[in-house]
Structure formats: structure tokens, C-alpha cells
Amino acid sequence: MTPDDIGREVRLMGEQARAASHALTKLSTAEKNTILLAMADALVAREPEILAANALDLAAADEAGLSTAMQDRLRLDSARIAAMATGIREVAALHDPTGEILREWTRPNGLRLQKKRTPIGVIGIIFESRPNVTADAAVLCFKTGNATILRGGKEAIHSNRAIAAALQEGGAPAGLPDHSIQLIPFTDRESVRHLCEMDQWLDLIIPRGGASLIEAVVSMARMPVIKHYDGICHVYVDQDADFDMAEAITINSKTQKPSVCNAAETLLVHRDIAATFVPQIVAALAAKNVEVRGDEAFRAFAGEAAVVPATEADWTTEYLDFILSAKVVDDLDAAIAHINRYGSHHTDSIVTRDEAAAAKFQLEVDSACVFWNCSTRFADGGEFGFGAEIGISTDKLHARGPMALEELCSYKYLVSGDGQVKG
């Protein structure tokens, strides 16, 4: 397709999405839930088509030499499709925030005011690799009355098309308004630019992917952007940590699923316990085939264990693989300073029995999610009880952390009077 053809197609999708957003505001919660359940059933029913499409993507990924971690993000199987369907059913069961009255009051002149939660309108979502985002993003936006235009990466194009088709074809007979969920069917980068320039049709863009994608979207977008930057997450083991707990949390944070944004990328260890804890954690990481890249102090405490020298770049690298950078810090303040300098404001965890130290860490670490004595892997909308999530915002306005239903809403003021005029 020519750039002009792409532009026309994307603009048409924007016009259609705006019309769909008006239709969506008329649906009741019960109607939306019925449609969601139909979408979930359609995903399961169309599993063979989805798996066949995913096989095409996996073959292309293997030919292109994508890493094992990236291929894992891309891969679908029966369990993952069932999990997507379960996630949709869970969203259907969740409370619908749209229409909620957040506040109401009466002014001295008799005017009655209500602050009411409303859909944002039309949301563009640009994402890479993980095809389950197609379902997660679409259903969360739909539940909150938002029309969606999805633009996935070329590595998952066949999977994304199959999932979007299942959602559309499953939802339509149950009452899904036309064009409520649209997937840009081509992978030309020109489509991203056109999407970012459609401020007359799109109210918000959410990019999910690498730093280069997010920076490109931010530089081009004419509408607000909610960013999902790198997940450079830390585990800090304090001087008063339980070593077995610290080992379990570190191992889980790094290895339970290393290809995701809430996996730990850096381990910080208090100097006072390094002589004992560093050999213990290095052995545990080696047993999980994790490559450790340590600073000079960490390597000294590790003894003869194989620890690769860390470089300055390691502190800002999101590996998404079985690699962990590690550093010995002098104290809690040094740990906080390191995280605030090198982290991505995503998720960071302290392991300690000292409640005061935990409180200081949670107050001073400037991240969306700050944990005490638990794995960074819990930074997830499902784990927070939100159902499927649309991403984890590392912004501060208007959403931060796992974004689910409430974060996909805006609000408006309803003012009722009895003929009042301003004097």
C-alpha cells in the first residue's frame, strides 16, 4: 500500500471509531457483559484458527532470529487462549465504573452538581510482540465504553488478526456496535504516524513496547499519551532481611517469567550482609541458569563464582532474559538513590524485617509500584484484582501503575438548576 492509501484507511478507522464510541455510551452494563461473554466463547471456539495464525508468526520469528524470550512472549497455546477467555469473563464480572457518581453537592444558589465517571472516547493502542494484548486491551476499553483502534507489531500480525476477528465476530451477534474494536491490518510504520496525527478522532494513545516505539509515539502524537516505559525493576535486600525470603523473592522476581516488564533486572544488596548473602544468592541464581553481572564489590563477595563484570549500561538495561545485574550498596539511602537514578519508575521491592526501613523505602522510591517483602511479579492488574490490564503506566498523569477499568475513564460535571442566572 502507498502512504496515501494507508493514511486514508487509518483515517476511515478513526471516523468509524468515533461513531462507535457514541453507540457504546448507550449500552447498559448488562448488555456489555453479555457481549463480553460472547467474545470469550468465540475465542475458545476459534482456537484452531488462532493457533494456526500464531504458528505462522512463530515460524517467521524463528527465521528472523528473535530471542527465546521474545518468542515466548509471542507464543500462544491452548492454555494461553483459555487464559485470555477467562480474563474476558473476569472483566465481565467486574464492577462497571462508567456512570458512577464520584461526588455530588449543592451550591448556596441551589445549583446541584454531580461529578460523573465517563468513557474517554476513542483510544489507540500501539503494542509489540504479545498477541494477548489484543484481547486484553479491546475488552477493557469496551467494558468502559471506549472504542479501540489497535496496532500490533509485525511479529504478531497473523495472531492479532485472528484474535481481533474472533472478538468482532463473537460480539456482533450479541450487540457489539460496528467498528467498536478495530485492528489496523497492515504493519507499515506509516500507520503509526497517521494514528498519532488523528487528534480529531482519537482522544488518547497508549504505546506498549520498547523505548524506541514509545519515544516515537510521544514525538508524533497530537493527543495525550500514557506511556508504558521499560520495566527496569529492582529487588533490594536490606541488612535486616530474612535470607531465605530474600532468595525466594529474588529468584521468583527474575526467573518466574523473565520476558515480562515486571521481572527484576537489578539486585541490590546491603554491604553489611553481602559476605553471607551474595554467595547464597549467586548459587541460587546459577542453579536457575541466570547470568549475573556484578559490580566490583559484588564480584568480590561472590568469591570464585562466575559473575560477569557489570558496566554502567547494565544498570539501565531491561534484559527480558535470564540475566541479572547486581550491586552492593552501602545502606538503604544508597539503594533508594540507585533506584531513583537508574530505574524506570515501574516496580521495586525491598526485603526486610525492619518496618521503618520498609516505610522509608516505600515513601522515597519514585515508582508506580513499591513492594515490601514480595516479588516484583505481582505488579499486574490481575494480581491487584483489576482483571486484565491494558498496561502499567510509568507516567504520573492521569494513570499510574496497572491500568484497568477506572483508569480508562474520564469524568464530566452535570449541573442542574431551577432557572438560575449569574448576576
C-alpha positions, 0 to 999 in steps of 0.5 A: 500500500502507498502512504496515501492509501494507508493514511486514508484507511487509518483515517476511515478507522478513526471516523468509524471509531468515533461513531462507535464510541457514541453507540457504546455510551448507550449500552447498559452494563448488562448488555456489555457483559453479555457481549463480553461473554460472547467474545470469550466463547468465540475465542475458545471456539476459534482456537484452531484458527488462532493457533494456526495464525500464531504458528505462522508468526512463530515460524517467521520469528524463528527465521528472523532470529528473535530471542527465546524470550521474545518468542515466548512472549509471542507464543500462544497455546491452548492454555494461553487462549483459555487464559485470555477467555477467562480474563474476558469473563473476569472483566465481565464480572467486574464492577462497571465504573462508567456512570458512577457518581464520584461526588455530588453537592449543592451550591448556596444558589441551589445549583446541584452538581454531580461529578460523573465517571465517563468513557474517554472516547476513542483510544489507540493502542500501539503494542509489540510482540504479545498477541494477548494484548489484543484481547486484553486491551479491546475488552477493557476499553469496551467494558468502559465504553471506549472504542479501540483502534489497535496496532500490533507489531509485525511479529504478531500480525497473523495472531492479532488478526485472528484474535481481533476477528474472533472478538468482532465476530463473537460480539456482533451477534450479541450487540457489539456496535460496528467498528467498536474494536478495530485492528489496523491490518497492515504493519507499515510504520506509516500507520503509526504516524497517521494514528498519532496525527488523528487528534480529531478522532482519537482522544488518547494513545497508549504505546506498549513496547520498547523505548524506541516505539514509545519515544516515537509515539510521544514525538508524533502524537497530537493527543495525550499519551500514557506511556508504558516505559521499560520495566527496569525493576529492582529487588533490594535486600536490606541488612535486616532481611530474612535470607531465605525470603530474600532468595525466594523473592529474588529468584521468583522476581527474575526467573518466574517469567523473565520476558515480562516488564515486571521481572527484576533486572537489578539486585541490590544488596546491603554491604553489611550482609553481602559476605553471607548473602551474595554467595547464597544468592549467586548459587541460587541464581546459577542453579536457575541458569541466570547470568549475573553481572556484578559490580566490583564489590559484588564480584568480590563477595561472590568469591570464585563464582562466575559473575560477569563484570557489570558496566554502567549500561547494565544498570539501565538495561531491561534484559527480558532474559535470564540475566541479572545485574547486581550491586552492593550498596552501602545502606538503604539511602544508597539503594533508594538513590540507585533506584531513583537514578537508574530505574524506570519508575515501574516496580521495586521491592525491598526485603526486610524485617525492619518496618521503618526501613520498609516505610522509608523505602516505600515513601522515597522510591519514585515508582508506580509500584513499591513492594515490601517483602514480595516479588516484583511479579505481582505488579499486574492488574490481575494480581491487584484484582483489576482483571486484565490490564491494558498496561502499567503506566510509568507516567504520573498523569492521569494513570499510574501503575496497572491500568484497568477499568477506572483508569480508562475513564474520564469524568464530566460535571452535570449541573442542574438548576431551577432557572438560575442566572449569574448576576 
